Amino acid sequence: MHLANSGFDVAGVDNFLRRKWVGEVGSHSATPIGSMEERIRAFKQSFGRRIHFDYGDLRNYDFVYYVLEKYKPDVVVHMAEQPSAPFSMIDVDHAVLTQTNNIVGTLNVLHAIRKVVPHCHLVKMGSVGEYGVPSVDVPEGFFEIEYRGRKDTLPFPRRALTDWYHWSKTFDSGNLMLASEIWGVRSSDIMQGIVYGTRTDEMVNDHLITRFDFDAIFGTVLNRFCAQAALGHKLTVYGSGGQRRPIISLRDSIQCLTLVIENPPDEGEYRVFNQFDEVYNAAELAQKVKNVANKLGFDSDIQHIENPRIEDEHLHYYNLIHEKLQQLGFKASHNLEGELEIMLTDLNKYKQRLIAKRDHILPKVGWGD
Amino acid sequence: MHLANSGFDVAGVDNFLRRKWVGEVGSHSATPIGSMEERIRAFKQSFGRRIHFDYGDLRNYDFVYYVLEKYKPDVVVHMAEQPSAPFSMIDVDHAVLTQTNNIVGTLNVLHAIRKVVPHCHLVKMGSVGEYGVPSVDVPEGFFEIEYRGRKDTLPFPRRALTDWYHWSKTFDSGNLMLASEIWGVRSSDIMQGIVYGTRTDEMVNDHLITRFDFDAIFGTVLNRFCAQAALGHKLTVYGSGGQRRPIISLRDSIQCLTLVIENPPDEGEYRVFNQFDEVYNAAELAQKVKNVANKLGFDSDIQHIENPRIEDEHLHYYNLIHEKLQQLGFKASHNLEGELEIMLTDLNKYKQRLIAKRDHILPKVGWGD
């Protein structure tokens, strides 16, 4: 919607797996999401522009080839990945589904781009979790390494967070790097922090709002805290809450995406961005939500629960360099508290939908099960 | 055969995909390979020991679970991967087949080990190609990194050789590292050099010989040179032939495997070996084969052809540290010339089978096609 409203011709592709998967784990979006046809109609009414759409699965190469032939895009934005760490840890079937869905979709996109639109710019969503939590600074993709008296410029080592999902993201990054190297594909790989928020500027009415997942499988940490605050539940921090993670609002994520698209890489360039705004640990994030909730009149408290994940939850060093997007002009649009106020106000409006699925906020999938 | 002959109880698992794939690309093994039943019977006759066997596909989790339940192994040796770079470059279907076959098989093995035999030692075949050809020394898996004034021990960066196959090997290594970290799986990851040779010591007659692929897709570089020498064809070097690669004979690969099995890692340890004997570039290897062939009376010459791969073919720095297997007692059993003599003598015996498929030695799959 933001790109269409900025003058781009936009065509979307989806097979609605996210809706299906959230339903399978027993939950739904806090915000009510209409059919794609309804959403496209609502956007046309508000903004006067038509967004094209094709239903299909990126795991089907013929479909990917077909849509690239149909639209001949200058830019492909690939966000069609299974995005949940706990989902990948449910059992072997979900581990296999996560890794094959993500790898096959990306392989098909790369092969079809090469055949149909070789000069197209591919923007792919990665994750800061690909780097894990090393004790050294993390560059944006590549760095100069010195070892036993010699030097080389190499990708920063990927030792991802401790789940099959985050490792699958490192695999896709490898495949992108290869396609740029051998076929000259222009690619931007976004190592994105944890996204939170209910809105972008184009969500001017209920028909255009984005989905907001708050269950333990698909809800990200700040979204879950806000849902708990809106419900008057305790904000549940996993373990001691020392896990430091970079965050970015949905609104700013779209701002960054637009900057990346407006500033394409060279032919054959594989370019990595570390895309986030601030870094907090889980306990600090809970405290931020509690403070804003209290200010808005929600009763809110914090509870530490047993960590379902196997991860380092103690305070640790964490410093990801993030300069490239700032150099392209990125500026955070709100501070965290401002965005949290908007979220809590939105969620209060949809409180009945939170209540309906409140049993799905606490974790049921454990890494050690 | 070597392990069974050394006193281990051995059960094999295969779905014979290698035979099928070599057939699909139009070739066959230079050595005639009987059915598994014939081979097991021949081994029993010569060595008096029974090797168990189950037909099945590692991509089928229920099958993997079943065989682990059936045998309750102390060690699982996982070599069931699609092993060819050119095969993965044929088209998108072969890229997807390679990466999904390799990842799904390994994910299933890891999940089944965790459920059935959590203390079992997993030995997985990786590739030195996972490291690519960096300009710095390459440690055995992990190294101490110093960056912007801080230190950490991290996996050496994987920037694999330029094909989907080698990248798939880095993916499996990541999955092994994760399983050891979160589930305590004991694992040994073998970064193996290019294997060559026709024999191990147990191949005492024609019924027990191993397969020997010499086609452009499944034949490794020394095997192809030897087949060409036995046929009186020119030895075809890809491009300038400066590509430096580590090599190891089949016989010594089995010696290393035995040492790794006899010296298991600790619970939760993920251990990496760089497994090879010597390093040569492609032009040097052709020269070695030519010299031995001439000595044995084969007419032999070298021809440089256009490189079908997109790779750095100029002389480059290349130094992989390989000390761990030497510390366990590894000693090369023959020098290269000695092993080449055995190979050429063996291949001369099967010359009719080489002639039948001689049109499949020159490359037909190009990285840039």
HADDOCK unambig.tbl for C-alpha pairs under 7 A between the chains (distance, minus, plus):
assign (segid A and resid 92 and name CA) (segid B and resid 108 and name CA) 6.83 0.50 0.50
assign (segid A and resid 92 and name CA) (segid B and resid 111 and name CA) 6.22 0.50 0.50
assign (segid A and resid 96 and name CA) (segid B and resid 104 and name CA) 6.14 0.50 0.50
assign (segid A and resid 96 and name CA) (segid B and resid 107 and name CA) 6.93 0.50 0.50
assign (segid A and resid 100 and name CA) (segid B and resid 100 and name CA) 6.27 0.50 0.50
assign (segid A and resid 104 and name CA) (segid B and resid 96 and name CA) 6.13 0.50 0.50
assign (segid A and resid 107 and name CA) (segid B and resid 96 and name CA) 6.93 0.50 0.50
assign (segid A and resid 108 and name CA) (segid B and resid 92 and name CA) 6.82 0.50 0.50
assign (segid A and resid 111 and name CA) (segid B and resid 92 and name CA) 6.22 0.50 0.50
assign (segid A and resid 134 and name CA) (segid B and resid 152 and name CA) 6.86 0.50 0.50
assign (segid A and resid 135 and name CA) (segid B and resid 151 and name CA) 6.71 0.50 0.50
assign (segid A and resid 135 and name CA) (segid B and resid 152 and name CA) 5.58 0.50 0.50
assign (segid A and resid 136 and name CA) (segid B and resid 147 and name CA) 6.25 0.50 0.50
assign (segid A and resid 136 and name CA) (segid B and resid 150 and name CA) 5.36 0.50 0.50
assign (segid A and resid 136 and name CA) (segid B and resid 151 and name CA) 5.91 0.50 0.50
assign (segid A and resid 136 and name CA) (segid B and resid 152 and name CA) 6.20 0.50 0.50
assign (segid A and resid 137 and name CA) (segid B and resid 147 and name CA) 6.82 0.50 0.50
assign (segid A and resid 137 and name CA) (segid B and resid 148 and name CA) 6.92 0.50 0.50
assign (segid A and resid 147 and name CA) (segid B and resid 136 and name CA) 6.25 0.50 0.50
assign (segid A and resid 147 and name CA) (segid B and resid 137 and name CA) 6.82 0.50 0.50
assign (segid A and resid 148 and name CA) (segid B and resid 137 and name CA) 6.92 0.50 0.50
assign (segid A and resid 150 and name CA) (segid B and resid 136 and name CA) 5.36 0.50 0.50
assign (segid A and resid 151 and name CA) (segid B and resid 135 and name CA) 6.71 0.50 0.50
assign (segid A and resid 151 and name CA) (segid B and resid 136 and name CA) 5.91 0.50 0.50
assign (segid A and resid 152 and name CA) (segid B and resid 134 and name CA) 6.86 0.50 0.50
assign (segid A and resid 152 and name CA) (segid B and resid 135 and name CA) 5.59 0.50 0.50
assign (segid A and resid 152 and name CA) (segid B and resid 136 and name CA) 6.20 0.50 0.50
assign (segid A and resid 154 and name CA) (segid B and resid 157 and name CA) 6.76 0.50 0.50
assign (segid A and resid 155 and name CA) (segid B and resid 157 and name CA) 6.07 0.50 0.50
assign (segid A and resid 156 and name CA) (segid B and resid 157 and name CA) 6.12 0.50 0.50
assign (segid A and resid 157 and name CA) (segid B and resid 154 and name CA) 6.77 0.50 0.50
assign (segid A and resid 157 and name CA) (segid B and resid 155 and name CA) 6.08 0.50 0.50
assign (segid A and resid 157 and name CA) (segid B and resid 156 and name CA) 6.14 0.50 0.50
assign (segid A and resid 157 and name CA) (segid B and resid 157 and name CA) 4.26 0.50 0.50
assign (segid A and resid 157 and name CA) (segid B and resid 158 and name CA) 6.92 0.50 0.50
assign (segid A and resid 158 and name CA) (segid B and resid 157 and name CA) 6.93 0.50 0.50
assign (segid A and resid 162 and name CA) (segid B and resid 178 and name CA) 6.24 0.50 0.50
assign (segid A and resid 162 and name CA) (segid B and resid 182 and name CA) 6.92 0.50 0.50
assign (segid A and resid 167 and name CA) (segid B and resid 174 and name CA) 6.82 0.50 0.50
assign (segid A and resid 171 and name CA) (segid B and resid 171 and name CA) 5.83 0.50 0.50
assign (segid A and resid 174 and name CA) (segid B and resid 167 and name CA) 6.82 0.50 0.50
assign (segid A and resid 178 and name CA) (segid B and resid 162 and name CA) 6.23 0.50 0.50
assign (segid A and resid 182 and name CA) (segid B and resid 162 and name CA) 6.94 0.50 0.50
assign (segid A and resid 182 and name CA) (segid B and resid 310 and name CA) 6.22 0.50 0.50
assign (segid A and resid 310 and name CA) (segid B and resid 182 and name CA) 6.24 0.50 0.50
